[in-house]
Amino acid sequence: MKYFKILPLFAFIVLSTSCSEAKTKKGAQTNNQTDSEIRVSSDFVQQKISDNLYILKHKNYNTNTGVFIGAESVLLIDPMSGNNNQQALLNAIKQLSGKPIKYVVNTHSHMDHSGANGFFKQLGATIISHENTKYSKAMYDVTFKDSYTLDMGNETVELYHSIAHTFDDVMVHFENNNTLFMGDTFMTNSFPHFYYGGGSKGHLEFIDKALALGDTNTIIIPAHGTLSSNKKALTEYKEHSIKWINRIKQLHSEGKSSEDMADDAQINQLSLFFNNGKSISKQSIQRTLDKTISVDLVASVIVPENILKSYEGTYHYDNGQVDEIIYQNGQLLFRSKGRYIYEIVSLSETKFHVNGQFPNKYLIFKNNGDAFEFFNGKETIVAKKQS
Ligand SMILES: [Zn+2]
């Protein structure tokens, strides 16, 4: 007997569409500088957190880049992309410290955070990322599983992994500086983006983990939006995230489509909150709702564990690409080195929804898992299991 349930809230990464909403708000922040935020060149604004910790933001890239000056070397967080800006970023860093750039830490693999990894690696930096980064296009040197500690001589930097915005999220805590980098799990100018990874459950767990670190004065660095924020704003963001998730769930249970939802008064109110008072097009709201529904609210069927496990293996496409299906924590993961990682959820014993994806992508297993058909949004391609 089959019965339906609402799925646990996990998902995937899509690098090609990473943070596109956030990236389109180029330069918005530069018109809204805070007292401690100063323009240091024609290209950059900067905020000093302490004598050792600074936030830089390029006028054309909304990503906040952290610059930490250790006893003997410099650590960067999320050097943003843009080939033309990497030298400008280096120049801005050199104005803060002449020490060598020894480490680059990525809060996740999306290119607007990791795009300059190669540039700084060439200058001698070691890139530190979560191990799931290998299922992305980002460059990395050192990976870790749950947590990682860096001793910078004058500061202990703790890295913590969670699955929230993506499968490779890292929260970065500077203990002495009482500062926490949130990556894209906290943006002050965009909707909650939890559909590349952990769904709403992962999103809220990540925020709770952040709120439990430090104290009431802990400085919170969002990846996009303002250069810095605080626990009070993060708490408010969490409360609005819960309202957002619950409202979508409610409207979905009433049978409303994402198009209907995008006209809902409460959804629009929350949209204004998340987008810093800026009115967002119905199309953009709807796109976010579609992805949120895809990661959180797809009704799935229960499939016996032995059937799920029978799909595990390495699958080869005619073009040479290789995908893996693995069974982990009661769920199937669909992943490809250097490309993507998704959770897939059962629509039947053979058909699987690719979580968080819009437009819908799906997999259909054939002959007890000897092969699958993958509809990638454009075409259906077949991969055969390697025996
Ligand atoms: Zn991102």
Residues whose N, C-alpha, C, O or C-beta is under 5 A from the ligand:
A	BS01	ZN	S18 C19 H110 D184
